[in-house]
């Protein structure tokens, strides 16, 4: 498992955060209990199994919703 934070360009409302949360939750390899979408700071935080999904696949799923990331930070748990 790895811990990730994705800093988005903009995330302006709670409904946008819910849309991202629903999409990320549906991905295989995401630890659902760890998922936090913080619209005030435009961040998505979660733990994921890098043997089941890559950070690039997660970023692409978020990007398909229309949200671009500025940077991603990944740490070992």
Buried (B, 14 or more C-beta within 10 A) or exposed (E): EBBBBBBBEEBEEEEBBEBBBEBBEEBEBBBEEBBEBEBEEBBBBBBBEEEEBEBEEBBEBBEEEEBEBEEBEEEEE
